[in-house]
Amino acid sequence: MSILYFKHIYPSSHIIGFEPDPAIFPQLQENISRNRLTSVKIVQTALAAQEGTLTFYSDGKYASYLAKTFHSEIPNGWARNEVRSARLQDYLTEPVDFLK
C-alpha cells in the first residue's frame, strides 16, 4: 500500500520496494500491474546486514519477522520460509530523497 500511496503523491518518483514474503510478493506485483505504475522496481528479498539466506516467519497477511535461529514451534497459521537477504547499500546507486 505504501508504494501506491507514494506513487500517487509523487508520480514522477523512482521507487524500489522490498518484499520477502512469498505469500505477499505476488499481491504486490499485481497491485503495481493493475495500477499501471511506472518507475517501480520490486525485489523479492529481505534487507539485512549481509547477503545470504534468513528464516522468515509470516502469517501471510499482516505480520512477519526474520529470525537467525530456528524456532521449534510456529504459531498456528504462520509459515516458515527461507528467504534471500540483501544489503540496502547494494541498491542505492543514486541520491535518495526518502527512505521508508
C-alpha positions in Angstrom: 0.0 0.0 0.0 2.9 2.4 0.7 4.1 2.1 -2.9 0.7 3.0 -4.2 0.5 5.9 -1.8 3.9 7.4 -2.7 3.4 7.0 -6.4 0.1 8.9 -6.1 1.7 11.7 -4.1 5.0 11.7 -6.1 4.1 10.3 -9.6 7.5 11.0 -11.1 9.4 9.2 -8.3 11.5 6.1 -8.8 10.7 3.5 -6.2 12.4 0.3 -5.1 10.2 -1.9 -3.0 11.5 -4.9 -1.0 9.1 -7.7 0.0 10.5 -11.1 1.2 7.2 -12.7 2.0 6.4 -15.3 -0.8 2.7 -15.1 0.1 2.6 -11.3 -0.3 5.0 -10.7 -3.2 2.5 -11.8 -5.9 -0.1 -9.4 -4.5 2.5 -6.5 -4.7 3.2 -7.5 -8.3 -0.5 -7.4 -9.1 -1.1 -4.1 -7.4 1.7 -2.5 -9.4 0.5 -4.0 -12.6 -3.2 -3.2 -12.1 -2.4 0.4 -11.2 0.0 0.7 -14.2 2.8 2.1 -12.0 5.9 3.1 -13.8 9.5 3.5 -12.4 8.8 1.0 -9.7 11.1 -1.9 -9.1 10.2 -4.6 -6.7 12.7 -7.1 -5.2 11.7 -10.4 -3.5 14.3 -10.2 -0.7 14.7 -9.2 2.9 17.0 -6.4 3.8 19.7 -7.3 6.3 23.3 -6.6 7.3 24.6 -9.1 4.9 23.7 -11.1 1.8 22.5 -14.6 2.3 19.5 -16.5 3.5 17.4 -15.9 6.6 14.5 -17.7 8.2 11.3 -15.7 7.7 8.1 -16.3 9.6 4.8 -14.9 8.3 1.1 -15.1 8.8 0.7 -14.3 5.1 -1.3 -11.2 5.8 -0.1 -8.6 8.2 2.7 -9.8 10.4 6.1 -11.3 9.8 9.6 -11.4 11.3 13.1 -12.5 10.4 15.0 -14.9 12.7 18.6 -16.2 12.7 17.7 -19.1 14.9 15.2 -21.9 14.4 12.0 -21.8 16.5 10.6 -25.3 17.0 7.0 -24.0 17.4 5.4 -21.9 14.7 2.2 -20.1 15.7 -1.0 -21.5 14.1 -1.5 -20.3 10.6 2.1 -19.0 10.2 4.5 -20.2 7.6 8.3 -20.6 7.9 10.3 -19.9 4.8 13.9 -19.4 3.9 14.3 -16.1 2.1 17.1 -14.3 0.3 18.6 -11.4 2.1 20.5 -8.4 0.6 22.2 -5.3 1.8 20.4 -2.0 1.1 23.6 -0.3 0.1 23.8 -2.5 -2.9 20.6 -0.9 -4.3 21.5 2.7 -3.5 23.1 3.8 -6.8 21.8 7.4 -6.8 20.8 10.0 -4.3 17.8 9.2 -2.1 15.1 11.7 -1.2 13.1 9.5 1.1 13.7 6.1 2.7 10.9 4.2 4.4 
